[in-house]
Amino acid sequence: MLDIYLKGFVVTISLIMAIGAQNAYILKLGLLKQYVLMAVLMCITFDFILISAGVFGLGYFIQGNQLLINGIAIFGIVFLCFYAILSFRSAFKNASLQVDGNVKTNPLKQVVSLILVFTFLNPHTYLDTILLIGGIGANIENDLKIYFLLGAVSASTIWFFSLGFGARFLIPLFKKPVTWKILDISIGILMLFIAYSLIDLIVY
């Protein structure tokens, strides 16, 4: 049982540690100290739902539905390009973001919406959680799948709490406006790179 748990933990942590759209946004919220707990809990919950779906067989359905994959990829490309433009525009504004939890630069509705979009309109989310992690877990004996799932969720929990609340240790660095500009430009470039990578998923 322990080896199955560790397998779920190692596979999951190795995939979600890659800096993607969702991770970059959680990092930014952590630096701003705004809605961090809510954002972290949302990400963990979504990981649990998606990985569970993969472990118990949904991955096979999505993998065989190219029309669905095409639709998700196209929506993802459009949104990521749009968010990249917003990031670049934010980087070149004269005003700098304040690292102050009392200054709500991100409305709650916007935060929730962006987390939902970064999670469910990003095909890489499905590739990582349902197809890769879930696909590995689906091949484990039925009575042991729960231990794989627990290992995966443990990895997700540790990662998102570390990312969201560990970001505050970088706050002294981000009190400099130039650092925010670098972060926003980096996020914009990352979004465009992810959008470009999604083109390969589309089959005509």
ABEGO torsion letter per residue (X at the ends): XAAAAAAAAAAAAAAAABBBAAAAAAAAAAAAGBGAAAAAAAAAAAAAAAAAAAAAGAAAAAAABAAAAAAAAAAAAAAAAAAAAAAAAAAABABBBBBBAABBABBAAAAAAAAAAAAAABAAAAAAAAAAAAAAAAABBAAAAAAAAAAAAAAAAAAAAAAAAAAAAAAAAAABAAAAAAAAAAAAAAAAAAAAAAAAABBX
